[in-house]
């Protein structure tokens, strides 16, 4: 399956893009997507393990299952306001 | 009501959205871009948002204020580049009495800072920095 990973804050600087398509074996969880990303972007590896995530614009966890076409956002500590 | 926009904010818009004739008070928090941050000189901020989630989270805050305090709340947040002196965020809560309006307004702005997917980048004379929680990370 293919999902869309979204990046914000300085993660976006590391990836040099706001988003990236990821192809994953079925079934896959958020943790599997993070592991795939960490393999291709070593600078993200430590960060992703302690980053909040959202699937479909709602908070999710490492165990959240993914399905084809999902939008998975990696959310650095927030700083609005 | 909730508004996420790149345009300058009008705090009065939030007041008009929440006030009814039964309200005796409103408490409004207005966050303005200042010229310094933790010893750094700041010329402006750029806010990045995950828009669909930010709007949904702001709507949850408004609903939570209604559920917990029974009060109407409006939140406006600007994103993109905002120069020093201009408004970045407005939280307004209307109430019959002031005590619960202060409580609800403070809860809303505190929770916004922690749980709404918005990030600020500081523009300083010696570079730009992502603010992530308490950390400042050099931006590219």
Backbone of each chain as ProteinMPNN parsed JSONL, in Angstrom:
{"seq_chain_A": "XXXXXXXXXXXXXXXXXXXXXXXXXXXXXXXXXXXXXXXXXXXXXXXXXXXXXXXXXXXXXXXXXXXXXXXXXXXXXXXXX", "coords_chain_A": {"N_chain_A": [[0.844, -1.195, 0.0], [0.259, 2.333, -0.404], [1.101, 5.253, 1.322], [0.791, 8.677, 2.456], [3.241, 10.589, 3.845], [3.543, 13.278, 6.07], [5.402, 16.228, 6.905], [6.544, 18.524, 9.394], [7.684, 21.685, 10.81], [11.084, 21.549, 11.874], [11.506, 19.026, 10.924], [10.645, 19.057, 8.36], [12.618, 20.557, 7.163], [14.724, 18.735, 7.33], [13.879, 16.648, 5.666], [13.605, 18.015, 3.38], [11.221, 18.508, 2.178], [7.664, 18.832, 2.294], [6.158, 16.598, 2.221], [6.025, 13.046, 1.596], [5.739, 10.128, -0.372], [5.127, 6.854, 0.775], [5.777, 3.454, 0.369], [4.462, 0.552, 1.627], [4.532, -2.732, 3.095], [1.61, -4.807, 3.428], [0.041, -6.094, 6.356], [0.366, -2.784, 7.858], [1.623, -0.59, 10.399], [1.719, 2.612, 12.129], [4.216, 2.561, 13.357], [5.661, 0.891, 11.626], [5.762, 2.493, 9.341], [7.261, 4.62, 10.323], [9.667, 3.304, 10.798], [10.424, 2.629, 8.203], [10.839, 5.152, 7.15], [12.895, 6.086, 8.799], [14.943, 4.448, 7.985], [15.553, 5.45, 5.481], [16.103, 8.074, 6.003], [18.373, 8.813, 8.026], [18.788, 10.919, 9.84], [16.314, 11.406, 10.841], [15.759, 9.29, 12.409], [16.13, 9.044, 15.315], [14.404, 11.04, 16.106], [11.812, 10.343, 15.214], [10.962, 8.274, 16.834], [10.158, 9.492, 19.141], [8.086, 11.181, 18.559], [4.943, 12.822, 18.254], [2.116, 11.621, 16.435], [-0.235, 11.806, 13.7], [-3.005, 10.31, 12.125], [-4.902, 10.662, 9.304], [-5.464, 13.288, 10.104], [-5.972, 13.129, 12.819], [-5.003, 12.538, 16.196], [-2.793, 9.803, 16.703], [-1.29, 6.568, 17.461], [1.798, 4.669, 17.808], [0.95, 2.119, 17.321], [-1.234, 2.327, 15.705], [-3.128, 1.125, 13.003], [-2.456, 1.284, 9.467], [-3.949, 2.213, 6.34], [-4.286, 1.861, 2.772], [-3.628, 4.882, 1.09], [-3.748, 6.529, 3.302], [-3.082, 9.488, 5.291], [-0.307, 10.348, 6.994], [0.915, 12.135, 9.6], [3.841, 13.569, 10.958], [4.508, 15.053, 13.954], [6.245, 17.539, 15.345], [7.096, 18.854, 18.681], [4.606, 21.174, 19.549], [4.033, 24.698, 18.866], [2.226, 26.821, 18.775], [0.234, 29.834, 19.221]], "CA_chain_A": [[0.0, 0.0, 0.0], [0.985, 3.596, -0.436], [0.556, 6.299, 2.182], [1.445, 9.972, 2.306], [3.804, 11.073, 5.113], [3.654, 14.749, 6.107], [6.445, 16.695, 7.829], [6.37, 19.905, 9.835], [8.774, 22.257, 11.584], [12.416, 21.275, 11.345], [11.499, 17.753, 10.192], [10.474, 19.404, 6.943], [13.951, 20.951, 6.699], [15.549, 17.527, 7.194], [13.414, 15.867, 4.519], [13.6, 18.943, 2.24], [9.916, 18.44, 1.528], [6.559, 18.745, 3.247], [5.513, 15.281, 2.188], [6.7, 11.976, 0.852], [4.959, 8.886, -0.498], [5.794, 5.667, 1.313], [5.161, 2.182, -0.011], [4.628, -0.35, 2.773], [3.879, -4.037, 3.011], [0.356, -4.93, 4.174], [-0.476, -4.899, 7.047], [1.394, -1.885, 8.392], [1.212, 0.351, 11.434], [2.5, 3.847, 12.173], [5.6, 2.199, 13.694], [6.292, 0.363, 10.407], [6.034, 3.633, 8.463], [8.368, 5.367, 10.927], [10.889, 2.515, 10.592], [10.781, 2.767, 6.784], [11.374, 6.511, 6.974], [14.17, 6.183, 9.512], [15.95, 3.751, 7.189], [15.974, 6.279, 4.351], [16.508, 9.391, 6.525], [18.94, 8.523, 9.353], [18.667, 12.064, 10.761], [14.979, 11.381, 11.449], [15.552, 8.043, 13.149], [15.922, 9.271, 16.744], [13.273, 11.949, 16.317], [10.501, 9.753, 14.953], [10.539, 7.389, 17.918], [9.552, 10.277, 20.242], [7.267, 12.21, 17.929], [3.501, 12.563, 18.164], [1.693, 11.38, 15.048], [-1.667, 11.859, 13.392], [-3.45, 9.607, 10.917], [-6.153, 11.288, 8.877], [-5.644, 14.531, 10.857], [-6.393, 12.87, 14.197], [-3.883, 11.941, 16.921], [-2.713, 8.355, 16.604], [-0.157, 6.019, 18.225], [2.681, 3.809, 17.016], [0.246, 0.871, 16.992], [-2.386, 2.586, 14.828], [-2.977, 0.493, 11.688], [-2.562, 2.164, 8.299], [-4.535, 1.622, 5.131], [-3.85, 2.51, 1.541], [-4.113, 6.25, 0.892], [-3.758, 7.305, 4.545], [-2.174, 10.623, 5.48], [0.353, 10.166, 8.291], [1.675, 13.36, 9.886], [4.784, 13.551, 12.074], [4.242, 16.347, 14.585], [7.194, 17.962, 16.379], [6.428, 19.588, 19.758], [3.896, 22.292, 18.914], [4.419, 26.013, 19.404], [1.284, 27.862, 18.362], [-0.099, 30.827, 20.24]], "C_chain_A": [[0.88, 1.245, 0.0], [0.303, 4.591, 0.49], [1.339, 7.589, 1.932], [1.928, 10.415, 3.686], [3.977, 12.59, 5.018], [4.652, 15.163, 7.188], [6.246, 18.17, 8.143], [7.594, 20.355, 10.626], [10.119, 21.85, 11.001], [12.518, 19.894, 10.703], [11.401, 18.032, 8.692], [11.811, 19.858, 6.353], [14.813, 19.714, 6.433], [15.188, 16.771, 5.918], [13.488, 16.689, 3.23], [12.283, 18.893, 1.471], [8.846, 18.346, 2.608], [5.916, 17.378, 3.264], [6.312, 14.297, 1.356], [5.763, 10.781, 0.788], [5.783, 7.736, 0.046], [5.041, 4.433, 0.845], [5.499, 1.156, 1.07], [3.967, -1.691, 2.482], [2.61, -4.02, 3.863], [0.457, -6.139, 5.09], [0.669, -4.041, 7.577], [0.786, -0.968, 9.445], [2.044, 1.626, 11.28], [3.97, 3.523, 12.454], [6.341, 1.669, 12.466], [6.654, 1.511, 9.46], [7.217, 4.433, 9.002], [9.692, 4.634, 10.705], [11.36, 2.641, 9.142], [11.411, 4.133, 6.528], [12.76, 6.635, 7.602], [15.284, 5.531, 8.709], [16.454, 4.636, 6.05], [16.445, 7.665, 4.787], [17.086, 9.208, 7.928], [18.795, 9.685, 10.337], [17.29, 12.114, 11.427], [14.837, 10.245, 12.456], [15.272, 8.267, 14.634], [14.662, 10.087, 17.005], [11.941, 11.219, 16.229], [10.012, 8.891, 16.101], [9.909, 8.173, 19.073], [8.706, 11.43, 19.711], [5.802, 11.832, 17.978], [3.132, 12.428, 16.686], [0.191, 11.567, 14.928], [-1.905, 11.047, 12.131], [-4.797, 10.19, 10.538], [-6.493, 12.499, 9.717], [-6.217, 14.322, 12.255], [-5.22, 12.188, 14.922], [-3.955, 10.418, 16.859], [-1.523, 7.898, 17.447], [0.683, 5.156, 17.289], [1.956, 2.557, 16.544], [-0.911, 1.08, 16.022], [-2.162, 1.934, 13.459], [-3.157, 1.512, 10.557], [-3.274, 1.425, 7.177], [-4.125, 2.454, 3.93], [-4.458, 3.922, 1.432], [-4.115, 7.095, 2.147], [-2.757, 8.454, 4.496], [-1.627, 10.518, 6.904], [1.244, 11.382, 8.546], [2.579, 13.14, 11.089], [4.837, 14.952, 12.659], [5.304, 16.654, 15.638], [6.438, 18.663, 17.513], [5.867, 20.909, 19.222], [4.243, 23.614, 19.58], [3.534, 27.121, 18.874], [1.069, 28.852, 19.491], [0.899, 31.973, 20.233]], "O_chain_A": [[2.06, 1.211, 0.35], [-0.916, 4.756, 0.452], [2.391, 7.591, 1.292], [1.119, 10.597, 4.596], [4.485, 13.113, 4.026], [4.738, 14.536, 8.244], [5.84, 18.958, 7.29], [8.42, 19.547, 11.05], [10.284, 21.807, 9.782], [13.497, 19.605, 10.014], [11.996, 17.333, 7.872], [12.107, 19.582, 5.19], [15.538, 19.652, 5.44], [16.063, 16.314, 5.183], [13.44, 16.139, 2.13], [12.231, 19.193, 0.279], [9.098, 17.841, 3.702], [5.209, 17.031, 4.209], [7.152, 14.669, 0.536], [5.081, 10.458, 1.76], [6.988, 7.653, -0.191], [3.814, 4.379, 0.918], [6.666, 0.926, 1.385], [2.991, -1.781, 1.738], [2.533, -3.325, 4.876], [0.939, -7.173, 4.627], [1.796, -4.513, 7.725], [-0.394, -0.62, 9.391], [2.935, 1.716, 10.435], [4.865, 4.13, 11.866], [7.522, 1.964, 12.283], [7.723, 1.503, 8.85], [8.074, 4.873, 8.236], [10.719, 5.264, 10.454], [12.56, 2.747, 8.884], [12.387, 4.253, 5.788], [13.674, 7.212, 7.014], [16.428, 5.986, 8.736], [17.631, 4.586, 5.691], [17.115, 8.357, 4.021], [16.384, 9.42, 8.916], [18.691, 9.46, 11.543], [17.113, 12.778, 12.449], [13.907, 10.237, 13.262], [14.291, 7.745, 15.162], [13.948, 9.863, 17.982], [11.049, 11.435, 17.049], [8.808, 8.777, 16.331], [9.204, 7.592, 19.898], [8.619, 12.497, 20.318], [5.445, 10.672, 17.773], [3.75, 13.037, 15.813], [-0.549, 11.498, 15.91], [-1.112, 11.088, 11.189], [-5.725, 10.211, 11.347], [-7.663, 12.734, 10.022], [-6.863, 15.21, 12.811], [-4.526, 11.358, 14.334], [-5.03, 9.825, 16.949], [-0.835, 8.711, 18.065], [0.326, 4.943, 16.131], [2.293, 1.994, 15.502], [-1.509, 0.107, 15.561], [-1.131, 2.16, 12.826], [-3.914, 2.474, 10.684], [-3.216, 0.2, 7.072], [-3.68, 3.594, 4.059], [-5.653, 4.113, 1.658], [-4.451, 8.277, 2.08], [-1.753, 8.415, 3.785], [-2.372, 10.588, 7.882], [2.199, 11.631, 7.811], [2.154, 12.597, 12.109], [5.164, 15.916, 11.967], [5.264, 16.08, 16.726], [5.275, 19.029, 17.343], [6.559, 21.66, 18.534], [4.693, 23.642, 20.726], [4.003, 28.216, 18.562], [1.645, 28.725, 20.571], [0.775, 32.905, 21.028]]}, "seq_chain_B": "XXXXXXXXXXXXXXXXXXXXXXXXXXXXXXXXXXXXXXXXXXXXXXXXXXXXXXXXXXXXXXXXXXXXXXXXXXXXXXXXXXXXXXXXXXXXXXXXXXXXXXXXXXXXXXXXXXXXXXXXXXXXXXXXXXXXXXXXXXXX", "coords_chain_B": {"N_chain_B": [[-16.717, 29.879, 17.443], [-14.185, 29.338, 14.967], [-11.199, 30.409, 13.462], [-8.727, 30.224, 11.047], [-6.217, 31.83, 9.498], [-4.349, 33.694, 7.0], [-4.577, 36.358, 7.009], [-4.499, 39.642, 8.636], [-5.59, 39.651, 12.067], [-8.775, 40.376, 13.55], [-9.548, 41.262, 16.598], [-12.047, 42.047, 17.632], [-13.863, 40.647, 16.154], [-13.946, 38.131, 17.297], [-15.091, 38.711, 19.754], [-17.632, 39.572, 18.974], [-18.567, 37.186, 17.982], [-19.037, 35.588, 20.213], [-20.493, 36.941, 22.238], [-23.607, 37.387, 23.93], [-26.818, 38.788, 24.899], [-27.18, 37.86, 27.451], [-24.747, 37.659, 28.597], [-22.391, 38.924, 30.891], [-19.795, 39.549, 30.769], [-16.688, 39.345, 28.994], [-13.708, 37.489, 28.516], [-10.678, 38.046, 27.019], [-7.896, 36.776, 25.37], [-5.111, 38.052, 23.801], [-2.595, 37.359, 21.719], [0.499, 38.67, 20.832], [3.093, 39.335, 18.487], [6.311, 39.612, 19.732], [9.428, 41.475, 20.228], [11.561, 39.983, 21.103], [12.99, 36.894, 22.34], [13.78, 34.708, 24.765], [16.374, 35.897, 25.114], [17.098, 36.245, 22.492], [16.997, 38.53, 19.776], [14.113, 39.393, 17.982], [12.624, 39.64, 14.807], [10.337, 38.926, 13.545], [7.73, 36.422, 13.204], [7.151, 33.236, 11.732], [4.419, 31.273, 11.172], [3.736, 27.88, 10.813], [1.279, 25.604, 9.715], [-0.668, 22.616, 10.186], [-3.185, 22.431, 8.46], [-5.895, 21.137, 8.176], [-5.997, 19.53, 10.468], [-5.38, 21.348, 12.482], [-7.574, 23.093, 12.442], [-9.586, 21.271, 13.15], [-8.706, 20.568, 15.733], [-8.829, 23.048, 17.028], [-11.567, 23.438, 16.92], [-12.325, 21.386, 18.601], [-11.361, 22.381, 21.035], [-13.032, 24.593, 21.404], [-15.457, 23.249, 21.635], [-14.943, 21.816, 23.953], [-14.707, 23.83, 25.888], [-17.331, 24.652, 25.92], [-18.518, 22.281, 26.845], [-17.291, 21.867, 29.373], [-17.451, 24.272, 30.814], [-19.757, 25.449, 29.951], [-19.681, 27.638, 28.298], [-19.443, 30.061, 25.624], [-16.91, 30.132, 23.164], [-14.425, 31.649, 21.151], [-11.863, 31.257, 18.759], [-9.158, 32.628, 17.103], [-6.531, 32.237, 14.825], [-3.605, 33.345, 13.329], [-1.539, 32.587, 10.478], [1.515, 31.976, 8.536], [3.873, 34.61, 7.709], [4.353, 36.91, 10.358], [4.776, 40.151, 11.396], [6.629, 41.877, 14.053], [4.641, 43.173, 16.664], [2.176, 42.679, 15.582], [-0.921, 40.796, 15.745], [-1.074, 37.388, 16.667], [-2.707, 35.426, 17.741], [-6.02, 34.977, 19.019], [-8.101, 34.461, 21.747], [-11.314, 34.168, 22.939], [-13.716, 34.292, 25.474], [-17.02, 34.214, 26.557], [-19.219, 35.109, 29.26], [-21.566, 34.919, 32.034], [-20.426, 35.655, 34.387], [-17.188, 36.607, 35.746], [-15.22, 34.811, 36.777], [-15.267, 32.092, 35.824], [-14.896, 32.606, 33.163], [-12.268, 33.603, 33.001], [-10.924, 31.259, 33.822], [-11.626, 29.408, 31.782], [-10.649, 30.652, 29.478], [-7.918, 30.764, 29.956], [-7.345, 28.013, 30.115], [-7.954, 27.301, 27.47], [-6.032, 28.708, 25.852], [-3.659, 27.682, 26.893], [-3.941, 24.944, 26.28], [-4.145, 25.046, 23.551], [-1.509, 25.786, 22.848], [-0.162, 23.442, 23.405], [-1.433, 21.331, 22.039], [-2.403, 21.889, 19.463], [-1.717, 21.615, 16.069], [0.46, 23.663, 15.21], [3.284, 25.535, 14.366], [5.994, 27.664, 15.259], [8.368, 29.755, 13.66], [11.161, 31.562, 14.416], [12.361, 34.678, 13.338], [15.455, 36.054, 13.403], [18.181, 38.428, 13.814], [20.518, 36.936, 13.54], [19.84, 34.608, 12.238], [17.375, 31.939, 11.587], [14.989, 30.207, 13.567], [13.369, 27.214, 14.444], [10.798, 26.873, 16.759], [10.197, 24.455, 18.988], [8.241, 23.24, 21.263], [10.0, 23.82, 24.179], [12.357, 24.089, 22.929], [14.754, 25.614, 20.697], [15.522, 25.349, 17.394], [17.938, 25.464, 14.908], [16.934, 26.713, 11.803], [16.69, 25.853, 8.305]], "CA_chain_B": [[-16.199, 29.956, 16.086], [-12.759, 29.116, 14.794], [-10.698, 30.982, 12.209], [-7.298, 30.056, 10.782], [-6.115, 32.698, 8.323], [-3.092, 34.434, 6.81], [-4.894, 37.792, 7.055], [-4.459, 40.235, 9.983], [-6.751, 39.286, 12.891], [-9.622, 41.432, 14.118], [-10.021, 40.704, 17.874], [-13.465, 42.342, 17.847], [-14.633, 39.594, 15.481], [-14.124, 37.042, 18.266], [-16.051, 39.209, 20.751], [-18.974, 39.558, 18.378], [-18.978, 35.794, 17.771], [-19.406, 34.885, 21.448], [-21.319, 37.691, 23.197], [-25.06, 37.495, 23.812], [-27.339, 39.74, 25.89], [-27.141, 37.29, 28.808], [-23.36, 37.671, 29.082], [-21.989, 40.139, 31.588], [-18.356, 39.744, 30.647], [-15.893, 38.427, 28.185], [-12.258, 37.526, 28.736], [-10.035, 37.852, 25.731], [-6.433, 36.717, 25.323], [-4.591, 38.458, 22.496], [-1.154, 37.096, 21.652], [1.108, 39.587, 19.869], [4.5, 39.01, 18.216], [7.194, 40.539, 20.44], [10.713, 41.667, 19.549], [12.63, 39.208, 21.72], [12.609, 35.581, 22.831], [14.871, 34.018, 25.466], [17.67, 36.513, 24.861], [17.289, 36.52, 21.066], [16.237, 39.618, 19.183], [13.196, 38.788, 17.007], [12.049, 40.616, 13.88], [9.017, 38.448, 13.136], [7.5, 34.979, 13.341], [6.385, 32.581, 10.677], [3.706, 30.109, 11.701], [3.386, 26.81, 9.876], [0.128, 24.877, 10.269], [-1.26, 21.449, 9.518], [-4.466, 23.144, 8.502], [-7.137, 20.413, 8.501], [-5.961, 19.061, 11.855], [-5.41, 22.514, 13.37], [-8.968, 23.544, 12.529], [-10.336, 20.267, 13.926], [-8.296, 20.671, 17.137], [-9.391, 24.296, 17.576], [-13.003, 23.209, 17.125], [-12.448, 20.558, 19.812], [-11.173, 23.262, 22.197], [-14.265, 25.373, 21.56], [-16.484, 22.323, 22.137], [-14.586, 21.453, 25.334], [-15.076, 24.969, 26.744], [-18.796, 24.584, 26.047], [-18.876, 21.113, 27.655], [-16.799, 21.948, 30.753], [-17.866, 25.501, 31.5], [-21.027, 25.933, 29.42], [-19.433, 28.987, 27.785], [-19.083, 30.211, 24.21], [-15.495, 30.468, 22.97], [-13.984, 31.845, 19.763], [-10.4, 31.247, 18.642], [-8.62, 33.047, 15.813], [-5.074, 32.094, 14.769], [-3.034, 33.731, 12.037], [-0.317, 31.858, 10.131], [2.376, 32.689, 7.598], [4.774, 35.545, 8.389], [3.693, 37.97, 11.139], [5.812, 41.041, 11.938], [6.534, 42.317, 15.448], [3.568, 44.125, 16.962], [0.876, 42.24, 15.055], [-1.575, 39.758, 16.538], [-0.944, 36.018, 16.155], [-3.778, 34.548, 18.235], [-7.06, 35.588, 19.856], [-9.042, 33.535, 22.385], [-12.327, 34.989, 23.618], [-14.741, 33.506, 26.165], [-18.094, 35.042, 27.111], [-19.785, 34.494, 30.457], [-22.339, 35.795, 32.917], [-19.54, 36.073, 35.475], [-15.822, 36.641, 35.247], [-14.269, 33.792, 37.247], [-15.17, 30.945, 34.911], [-14.384, 33.075, 31.863], [-10.801, 33.595, 33.124], [-10.465, 29.865, 33.86], [-11.805, 28.759, 30.477], [-9.77, 31.298, 28.502], [-6.554, 30.311, 30.233], [-7.261, 26.614, 29.706], [-7.982, 27.209, 26.0], [-4.762, 29.128, 25.25], [-2.628, 26.718, 27.313], [-4.123, 23.686, 25.553], [-3.799, 25.358, 22.151], [-0.051, 25.772, 22.676], [0.356, 22.078, 23.52], [-2.132, 20.279, 21.286], [-2.88, 22.274, 18.129], [-0.525, 21.486, 15.22], [0.952, 24.938, 14.689], [4.69, 25.697, 14.771], [6.515, 28.982, 14.928], [9.772, 29.936, 13.299], [11.581, 32.922, 14.779], [13.326, 35.364, 12.475], [16.359, 36.827, 14.243], [19.26, 38.975, 12.995], [21.574, 35.953, 13.293], [19.336, 33.364, 11.659], [15.989, 31.583, 11.871], [14.916, 29.085, 14.506], [12.095, 26.568, 14.743], [10.502, 26.701, 18.178], [9.466, 23.192, 19.176], [8.14, 23.211, 22.713], [10.948, 24.75, 24.793], [13.607, 24.047, 22.166], [14.935, 26.42, 19.485], [16.346, 24.542, 16.489], [18.32, 26.277, 13.749], [16.174, 26.366, 10.596], [17.436, 25.987, 7.046]], "C_chain_B": [[-14.684, 29.778, 16.094], [-12.352, 29.745, 13.469], [-9.187, 30.795, 12.149], [-7.052, 30.784, 9.468], [-4.72, 33.307, 8.208], [-3.318, 35.945, 6.923], [-4.747, 38.326, 8.486], [-5.747, 39.93, 10.762], [-7.476, 40.521, 13.405], [-10.167, 40.895, 15.444], [-11.51, 40.932, 18.128], [-14.365, 41.281, 17.2], [-14.918, 38.434, 16.444], [-15.138, 37.446, 19.335], [-17.468, 39.102, 20.199], [-19.481, 38.13, 18.188], [-19.502, 35.145, 19.047], [-20.429, 35.617, 22.313], [-22.809, 37.625, 22.86], [-25.536, 38.447, 24.907], [-27.301, 39.181, 27.308], [-25.729, 37.287, 29.39], [-23.032, 39.013, 29.734], [-20.52, 40.445, 31.431], [-17.81, 38.908, 29.506], [-14.442, 38.599, 28.601], [-11.619, 37.197, 27.402], [-8.52, 37.822, 25.912], [-6.008, 37.079, 23.916], [-3.079, 38.285, 22.522], [-0.542, 37.887, 20.51], [2.579, 39.199, 19.69], [5.389, 40.066, 18.875], [8.594, 40.513, 19.82], [11.859, 40.898, 20.184], [12.077, 37.864, 22.181], [13.822, 34.928, 23.452], [16.237, 34.574, 25.086], [17.942, 36.799, 23.39], [16.446, 37.725, 20.669], [15.387, 39.02, 18.054], [12.592, 39.884, 16.122], [10.665, 40.196, 13.385], [8.937, 36.948, 13.335], [6.805, 34.469, 12.092], [5.746, 31.34, 11.276], [3.401, 29.151, 10.564], [2.244, 26.024, 10.511], [-0.115, 23.596, 9.482], [-2.748, 21.761, 9.523], [-5.679, 22.278, 8.855], [-7.166, 19.949, 9.954], [-6.035, 20.231, 12.825], [-6.843, 23.022, 13.536], [-9.782, 22.572, 13.374], [-9.989, 20.362, 15.41], [-8.855, 21.946, 17.776], [-10.888, 24.129, 17.83], [-13.238, 22.33, 18.355], [-12.286, 21.413, 21.064], [-12.447, 24.053, 22.472], [-15.369, 24.484, 22.14], [-16.213, 21.951, 23.595], [-14.924, 22.591, 26.304], [-16.595, 24.973, 26.966], [-19.174, 23.447, 26.991], [-18.489, 21.296, 29.123], [-17.33, 23.143, 31.506], [-19.234, 26.011, 31.049], [-20.903, 27.308, 28.778], [-19.085, 28.962, 26.298], [-17.642, 30.704, 24.104], [-15.236, 30.662, 21.478], [-12.462, 31.886, 19.76], [-10.018, 31.631, 17.214], [-7.112, 32.825, 15.864], [-4.615, 32.48, 13.376], [-1.823, 32.851, 11.754], [0.368, 32.555, 8.961], [3.257, 33.65, 8.385], [3.977, 36.639, 9.102], [4.784, 38.856, 11.734], [5.572, 41.381, 13.404], [5.393, 43.337, 15.588], [2.204, 43.706, 16.445], [0.386, 40.997, 15.803], [-1.473, 38.395, 15.868], [-2.14, 35.157, 16.553], [-4.746, 35.355, 19.097], [-7.92, 34.454, 20.416], [-10.024, 34.389, 23.164], [-13.402, 34.083, 24.2], [-15.74, 34.457, 26.801], [-18.749, 34.32, 28.273], [-20.684, 35.473, 31.183], [-21.432, 36.418, 33.965], [-18.092, 35.875, 35.076], [-14.965, 35.429, 35.599], [-14.125, 32.646, 36.257], [-14.669, 31.36, 33.532], [-12.856, 33.134, 31.883], [-10.269, 32.161, 33.063], [-10.498, 29.239, 32.467], [-10.85, 29.349, 29.441], [-8.336, 30.831, 28.699], [-6.355, 28.854, 29.813], [-7.157, 26.512, 28.182], [-6.631, 27.614, 25.393], [-3.636, 28.159, 25.648], [-2.717, 25.423, 26.498], [-3.799, 23.873, 24.077], [-2.299, 25.209, 21.936], [0.506, 24.351, 22.672], [-0.188, 21.118, 22.467], [-2.664, 20.683, 19.919], [-1.657, 22.333, 17.204], [-0.18, 22.771, 14.458], [2.374, 25.088, 15.231], [5.169, 27.066, 14.37], [8.004, 28.932, 14.632], [10.109, 31.386, 13.621], [12.588, 33.456, 13.773], [14.146, 36.302, 13.344], [17.467, 37.381, 13.35], [20.333, 37.935, 12.664], [21.033, 34.611, 12.787], [17.864, 33.125, 11.969], [15.973, 30.294, 12.691], [13.498, 28.548, 14.58], [11.946, 26.482, 16.251], [9.655, 25.442, 18.301], [9.389, 22.937, 20.667], [9.087, 24.258, 23.282], [12.252, 24.853, 23.996], [13.592, 25.03, 20.999], [15.945, 25.693, 18.601], [16.646, 25.376, 15.25], [17.586, 25.789, 12.499], [17.04, 26.575, 9.361], [16.828, 27.095, 6.204]], "O_chain_B": [[-14.009, 30.033, 17.091], [-13.066, 29.631, 12.473], [-8.464, 31.16, 13.076], [-7.608, 30.407, 8.436], [-4.0, 33.42, 9.2], [-2.361, 36.719, 6.93], [-4.857, 37.561, 9.444], [-6.843, 39.947, 10.202], [-6.871, 41.563, 13.657], [-11.145, 40.148, 15.439], [-12.164, 40.107, 18.766], [-15.488, 41.051, 17.648], [-15.992, 37.835, 16.408], [-15.947, 36.626, 19.77], [-18.378, 38.61, 20.865], [-20.687, 37.889, 18.229], [-20.331, 34.237, 18.975], [-21.168, 34.97, 23.055], [-23.223, 37.778, 21.711], [-24.744, 38.866, 25.751], [-27.379, 39.944, 28.271], [-25.542, 36.945, 30.557], [-23.348, 40.08, 29.207], [-20.041, 41.478, 31.9], [-18.396, 37.901, 29.109], [-14.004, 39.684, 28.983], [-11.963, 36.213, 26.747], [-7.936, 38.716, 26.523], [-6.483, 36.488, 22.946], [-2.374, 38.979, 23.255], [-0.993, 37.8, 19.368], [3.23, 38.78, 20.646], [5.245, 41.261, 18.616], [8.908, 39.65, 19.0], [13.018, 41.133, 19.842], [10.873, 37.705, 22.386], [14.791, 34.624, 22.756], [17.153, 33.816, 24.77], [18.894, 37.505, 23.06], [15.333, 37.915, 21.159], [15.889, 38.226, 17.259], [12.117, 40.909, 16.611], [9.911, 41.019, 12.866], [9.941, 36.287, 13.599], [5.992, 35.16, 11.479], [6.429, 30.469, 11.815], [2.888, 29.535, 9.513], [2.246, 25.801, 11.721], [0.185, 23.502, 8.291], [-3.474, 21.409, 10.452], [-6.434, 22.644, 9.756], [-8.215, 19.966, 10.598], [-6.676, 20.131, 13.871], [-7.268, 23.342, 14.646], [-10.576, 22.992, 14.215], [-10.874, 20.249, 16.258], [-9.299, 21.927, 18.924], [-11.413, 24.618, 18.83], [-14.227, 22.504, 19.067], [-12.991, 21.202, 22.051], [-12.886, 24.171, 23.616], [-16.12, 24.905, 23.019], [-17.147, 21.791, 24.381], [-15.378, 22.337, 27.42], [-17.073, 25.263, 28.063], [-20.046, 23.614, 27.844], [-19.252, 20.932, 30.017], [-17.627, 23.052, 32.698], [-19.808, 26.897, 31.681], [-21.876, 28.059, 28.71], [-18.52, 27.997, 25.785], [-17.213, 31.578, 24.857], [-15.766, 29.925, 20.647], [-11.847, 32.476, 20.649], [-10.493, 31.036, 16.247], [-6.473, 33.19, 16.851], [-5.156, 32.013, 12.374], [-1.149, 32.411, 12.685], [-0.108, 33.571, 8.456], [3.376, 33.52, 9.603], [3.051, 37.219, 8.534], [5.626, 38.375, 12.492], [4.474, 41.202, 13.93], [5.215, 44.225, 14.755], [1.188, 44.296, 16.814], [1.166, 40.257, 16.403], [-1.741, 38.249, 14.676], [-2.546, 34.268, 15.805], [-4.353, 36.282, 19.804], [-8.406, 33.6, 19.673], [-9.621, 35.238, 23.959], [-13.935, 33.213, 23.511], [-15.357, 35.394, 27.502], [-18.834, 33.092, 28.291], [-20.595, 36.686, 30.99], [-21.637, 37.558, 34.382], [-17.788, 35.083, 34.184], [-14.084, 35.049, 34.827], [-13.013, 32.267, 35.891], [-14.082, 30.551, 32.814], [-12.211, 32.761, 30.904], [-9.303, 31.875, 32.357], [-9.528, 28.621, 32.028], [-10.303, 28.618, 28.616], [-7.628, 30.539, 27.735], [-5.33, 28.503, 29.229], [-6.363, 25.727, 27.664], [-6.135, 26.924, 24.502], [-2.763, 27.853, 24.836], [-1.698, 24.875, 26.077], [-3.25, 22.98, 23.431], [-1.863, 24.587, 20.967], [1.516, 24.077, 22.024], [0.511, 20.196, 22.048], [-3.325, 19.874, 19.268], [-0.679, 23.015, 17.509], [-0.474, 22.937, 13.275], [2.637, 24.805, 16.4], [4.822, 27.581, 13.307], [8.774, 28.193, 15.246], [9.439, 32.313, 13.165], [13.543, 32.772, 13.405], [13.609, 37.229, 13.95], [17.682, 36.872, 12.25], [20.989, 38.033, 11.626], [21.71, 33.589, 12.904], [17.189, 33.984, 12.536], [16.825, 29.42, 12.53], [12.542, 29.304, 14.755], [12.872, 26.061, 16.944], [8.54, 25.374, 17.784], [10.355, 22.472, 21.273], [9.007, 25.434, 22.929], [13.144, 25.621, 24.357], [12.55, 25.255, 20.384], [17.081, 25.452, 19.009], [15.741, 25.923, 14.62], [17.614, 24.601, 12.177], [17.987, 27.361, 9.368], [17.309, 27.369, 5.104]]}, "name": "protein", "num_of_chains": 2, "seq": "XXXXXXXXXXXXXXXXXXXXXXXXXXXXXXXXXXXXXXXXXXXXXXXXXXXXXXXXXXXXXXXXXXXXXXXXXXXXXXXXXXXXXXXXXXXXXXXXXXXXXXXXXXXXXXXXXXXXXXXXXXXXXXXXXXXXXXXXXXXXXXXXXXXXXXXXXXXXXXXXXXXXXXXXXXXXXXXXXXXXXXXXXXXXXXXXXXXXXXXXXXXXXXXXXXXXXXXXXXXXX"}
